[in-house]
């Protein structure tokens, strides 16, 4: 089998509403590259590359030769194709073409996901079964409580009541953008609304070790299920290990890494209880499966970042799989709401995977026209 056609779309949404801020940056409403591959046997597969920075470096790579390296490749050999693309990050040819490491990492991941989609379709099996078939339903949580202009405690309460009315049962709140006392007040308000349901806390790497140490003491009465990315990026692996020794609250991280090796270091240093890699940002399914196996052997849970319908296959396929992240608010993530004609069913806090082969997802032509600009 050979890849005979490569298509790519830049998926963007300007977002007309109030920006969604985390501790120190604004998250995009939609900012992904979609890669669609077609084989000589007529099988199509797609993958996504997520980026919180500009898509332009990825578009440049695609337009200046990467697609030529994908054409003619065998999609049934994802290890070989992924390595050939990822290895460009240390080759002179990339510098000559002006290809950045981040762009290559993202696009190698998207291409890998598309290959696995083809593999599942060729095998006539959904990927979660090919990945081990541990279960066909996975829990999900809702990421919420972003900082927005005019959003005080009353508006935060209203948001949580709305999510409860929609039937959601687990929640992750943003902190780190205000003083520690103000953030604790916000979390106390959320806890009062949701009762004893799961509440996760996400700092987005905003605190120093002194602040984080104070925070874990103040958080204990709120009983968070986990504390996510609490430390600033400069020394977060070492400091996360130190923080984990100072609290019983599980510490999570991994989404801000760019490589599998970076995630491995978190596990090796026993810094985290839950790993949150993102196969649309690095590694693809080829890398994600390796990390899931490593987590299982090291008694670390897997709770991937973003793109619930893609990551559900990793979580459902492995005994280490814990939960997926969901964004049901279209003003935060319109792609989750509109990109697929047949999204998995979510009910009572669980996501039921589709039994269609591959990713089991059908792209919406309407959404591609609305959000997409075809690159090639």
C-alpha positions in Angstrom: 0.0 0.0 0.0 1.3 3.5 -0.9 0.2 7.1 -0.1 -0.7 8.7 -3.4 -2.3 12.0 -2.2 -1.5 14.4 0.7 -4.0 17.2 1.6 -3.6 19.7 4.4 -5.9 22.3 5.9 -5.2 25.1 8.4 -8.1 25.1 10.9 -8.6 28.4 12.6 -11.3 30.3 14.4 -10.9 34.0 15.2 -13.3 33.8 18.1 -15.7 36.7 18.4 -16.4 36.3 22.1 -14.3 37.1 25.2 -10.8 35.6 25.1 -10.2 32.6 27.3 -7.1 33.2 29.5 -5.2 30.7 31.6 -2.6 31.9 34.2 -0.3 33.7 31.7 -1.5 33.3 28.1 -4.6 33.3 26.0 -5.7 30.0 24.5 -6.7 29.8 20.8 -10.3 28.9 20.0 -9.1 26.7 17.1 -5.6 26.4 15.8 -4.8 23.1 14.1 -3.4 21.6 11.0 -5.3 18.7 9.5 -3.4 16.2 7.3 -5.5 13.9 5.1 -3.8 11.0 3.3 -5.2 8.8 0.5 -3.7 5.5 -0.5 -3.6 3.7 -3.8 -6.3 1.4 -2.5 -8.6 4.3 -1.9 -8.4 4.3 1.9 -8.3 7.8 3.5 -6.9 8.7 6.9 -6.5 12.0 8.7 -4.5 13.4 11.6 -4.4 16.7 13.5 -1.4 18.8 14.7 -2.3 21.1 17.5 -0.3 24.3 18.2 -0.7 27.2 20.6 1.6 29.3 18.4 1.2 30.4 14.8 0.5 27.7 12.1 2.7 29.5 9.6 5.9 27.5 10.3 3.9 24.3 9.8 2.4 25.6 6.6 5.8 26.6 5.3 7.2 23.0 5.9 4.3 21.5 4.1 4.6 23.8 1.1 8.3 23.4 0.7 8.8 19.7 0.5 7.6 17.7 3.4 4.6 16.3 1.5 7.0 14.9 -1.1 8.6 12.8 1.6 5.2 11.4 2.6 4.0 10.6 -1.0 4.9 7.0 -1.9 5.4 5.9 1.7 3.7 2.8 3.1 1.1 3.9 5.8 1.2 0.4 7.2 4.7 1.1 8.5 4.1 4.0 10.8 7.3 3.5 12.8 9.4 3.9 9.7 7.5 7.0 8.4 7.4 8.7 11.7 11.1 8.2 12.2 12.0 9.5 8.8 9.9 12.7 9.4 10.9 13.3 13.0 14.6 12.7 12.3 14.6 15.8 10.1 14.7 17.8 13.3 18.5 17.1 13.5 19.3 17.2 9.8 21.0 20.0 7.8 18.3 19.9 5.1 15.8 21.4 7.6 18.0 24.4 8.4 18.5 24.9 4.6 14.8 25.0 4.1 14.0 27.0 7.2 12.0 24.2 8.9 11.7 24.6 12.6 11.9 21.7 15.1 8.4 22.5 16.5 6.8 22.4 13.1 8.4 19.1 12.2 7.5 17.5 15.6 3.8 18.6 15.1 3.6 17.5 11.5 5.2 14.1 12.1 2.6 13.5 14.8 -0.3 14.5 12.5 1.0 12.3 9.7 1.4 9.4 12.1 -2.2 9.7 13.4 -3.4 9.7 9.8 -1.4 6.5 9.1 -2.9 4.8 12.1 -6.4 5.8 10.9 -5.6 4.1 7.6 -4.2 1.0 9.4 -7.5 0.7 11.4 -9.6 1.0 8.3 -7.5 -1.5 6.4 -7.9 -3.9 9.3 -11.6 -3.0 9.6 -11.1 -2.4 13.3 -11.4 0.7 15.6 -8.0 1.8 16.9 -8.8 1.3 20.5 -9.1 -2.4 19.8 -5.9 -2.5 17.8 -4.2 -0.7 20.8 -5.3 -3.4 23.2 -9.1 -3.1 23.6 -9.0 -2.6 27.4 -12.5 -1.0 27.3 -14.8 0.8 24.9 -15.9 3.6 27.2 -13.7 6.2 29.0 -14.4 8.8 31.6 -14.1 12.5 30.6 -13.8 15.8 32.5 -14.6 19.3 31.4 -12.0 22.0 31.4 -13.6 25.3 32.6 -13.3 28.3 34.8 -11.1 30.2 32.4 -10.2 33.8 33.3 -12.3 36.3 31.2 -13.0 40.0 31.4 -16.0 40.7 33.7 -16.0 37.1 35.1 -16.2 37.3 38.8 -17.4 34.7 41.4 -21.1 35.1 40.5 -20.4 34.5 36.8 -18.1 31.6 37.7 -20.9 30.0 39.8 -23.3 30.5 36.8 -20.8 28.7 34.5 -20.6 25.7 36.9 -24.4 25.4 37.3 -24.7 25.5 33.5 -22.2 22.6 33.2 -24.0 20.6 35.8 -27.3 21.2 34.0 -25.7 19.8 30.8 -24.9 16.6 32.7 -21.2 16.9 33.2 -19.7 15.2 36.3 -16.0 16.1 36.4 -14.4 19.5 36.2 -10.9 21.1 35.8 -10.5 24.7 36.9 -7.8 27.2 35.9 -5.7 29.0 38.5 -2.4 30.9 38.7 -3.6 34.1 37.1 -4.6 35.8 40.3 -3.2 35.9 43.8 -3.2 32.6 45.6 -5.9 33.8 48.0 -8.2 35.0 45.1 -7.7 31.7 43.3 -8.5 29.7 46.4 -11.7 31.7 46.7 -12.6 30.8 43.2 -12.0 27.1 43.8 -14.1 27.2 47.0 -17.0 28.7 45.0 -16.7 25.9 42.4 -16.5 23.2 45.1 -19.6 24.6 46.8 -21.5 24.4 43.5 -20.3 20.9 42.3 -20.4 19.2 45.7 -18.2 16.1 46.0 -17.7 15.6 42.3 -14.2 15.5 40.9 -12.4 18.8 40.8 -9.0 19.1 39.1 -6.8 22.2 39.4 -4.6 23.5 36.5 -1.9 26.1 37.1 -0.4 26.1 33.6 3.1 26.4 35.0 2.6 29.7 36.8 4.0 29.2 40.3 7.4 29.1 41.8 8.2 26.3 44.3 7.6 28.5 47.3 4.1 29.5 46.1 3.3 25.9 45.1 4.3 24.6 48.5 2.0 27.2 50.1 -0.8 26.3 47.6 -0.9 22.6 48.3 -1.5 23.3 52.0 -4.3 25.7 51.1 -5.8 23.3 48.6 -6.2 20.3 51.0 -9.7 21.3 52.2 -10.8 21.6 48.6 -9.7 18.1 47.9 -8.6 18.3 44.3 -8.2 15.1 42.4 -5.0 16.4 41.0 -2.8 19.5 40.7 -1.7 20.1 37.1 1.6 21.7 35.9 2.1 23.7 39.0 5.7 24.9 38.5 7.3 27.4 36.1 9.0 25.9 33.0 12.6 26.7 33.9 13.1 23.9 36.4 9.7 22.2 36.5 10.9 18.6 36.5 13.2 18.9 39.5 10.8 21.2 41.3 7.8 19.0 40.6 9.7 16.1 42.2 10.3 18.2 45.3 6.7 19.4 45.4 5.4 15.8 45.1 7.3 15.0 48.2 5.5 17.8 50.1 1.9 16.8 49.4 -0.5 13.9 49.0 -2.3 15.7 46.2 -1.4 13.9 42.9 0.7 16.0 40.6 0.2 15.8 36.8 2.0 17.1 33.7 3.5 16.4 30.3 1.4 18.4 27.9 4.1 21.1 27.5 6.8 18.7 26.6 7.9 18.4 22.9 9.3 14.9 23.0 8.6 11.4 24.3 12.0 11.7 26.1 10.8 14.7 28.0 7.8 12.8 29.3 10.0 9.8 30.2 12.1 12.2 32.4 9.0 13.1 34.4 8.3 9.4 35.0 12.0 8.6 35.7 12.2 11.3 38.3 8.9 10.2 40.0 7.6 13.7 39.7 4.1 12.9 38.6 1.2 10.5 39.2 -0.6 11.2 36.0 1.0 11.8 32.5 -0.8 14.2 30.1 1.0 13.9 26.8 -0.7 15.1 23.6 -0.3 12.9 20.5 -1.4 15.8 18.3 1.5 17.9 19.5 4.3 15.2 19.6 4.7 11.5 19.1 1.5 10.6 17.3 -0.1 7.3 18.2 3.3 5.6 17.6 4.7 7.6 20.4 1.6 7.7 22.5 1.4 3.9 22.7 5.0 3.7 23.9 4.3 6.3 26.7 1.1 4.5 27.7 3.0 1.3 28.1 5.8 3.1 30.0 3.1 4.6 32.3 1.6 1.1 32.9 4.9 -0.3 33.9 5.7 2.6 36.3 2.2 2.8 37.9 1.5 6.2 36.4 -2.0 7.0 35.0 -2.6 8.4 31.5 -4.9 11.4 31.0 -4.0 13.0 27.7 -4.3 16.7 26.9 -7.0 18.0 24.5 -8.7 16.3 21.4 -10.8 13.9 23.4 -12.1 12.0 20.4 -8.6 11.1 19.2 -7.0 10.5 22.7 -9.9 8.3 23.7 -8.3 5.4 21.6 -5.1 5.6 23.7 -7.0 5.7 27.0 -9.4 2.9 26.0 -6.6 0.7 24.7 -4.4 0.7 27.8 -4.9 -0.4 31.5 -3.0 2.8 32.4 -5.7 4.9 30.6 -7.5 7.1 33.2 -9.6 9.9 31.6 -9.8 12.3 28.6 -10.2 16.1 28.5 -13.3 17.6 27.0 -14.2 21.1 25.8 -18.0 21.2 25.4 -18.2 25.0 25.1 -18.0 25.9 21.4 -16.8 29.4 22.3 -13.6 27.7 23.7 -13.3 24.8 21.2 -15.6 24.9 18.2 -13.7 22.1 16.5 -14.8 19.6 19.1 -18.4 20.7 18.6 -18.4 20.8 14.8 -15.4 19.0 13.1 -17.0 15.6 13.0 -20.3 14.3 11.7 -20.4 11.4 14.2 -18.7 12.4 17.4 -18.7 9.7 20.1 -21.6 9.8 22.5 -21.0 11.4 25.9 -23.3 10.5 28.7 -23.1 10.5 32.5 -19.4 11.5 32.5 -18.3 8.8 30.0 -17.4 8.8 26.3 -18.5 5.8 24.3 -16.2 5.2 21.4 -17.5 4.5 17.9 -17.1 1.0 16.5 -16.3 2.3 13.0 -12.7 1.4 11.9 -9.7 3.6 12.4 -10.4 6.7 14.4 -14.1 6.1 13.7 -14.6 9.8 12.9 -16.2 11.3 9.8 -14.9 14.8 8.9 -17.6 17.4 8.4 -17.3 19.1 5.0 -19.3 22.0 6.4 -16.8 22.5 9.3 -13.8 22.2 6.9 -15.4 25.0 4.8 -16.1 27.1 7.9 -12.8 26.8 9.7 -10.4 25.4 7.1 -8.1 27.0 4.5 -6.7 24.3 2.2 -2.9 24.5 2.1 -2.4 21.8 -0.5 
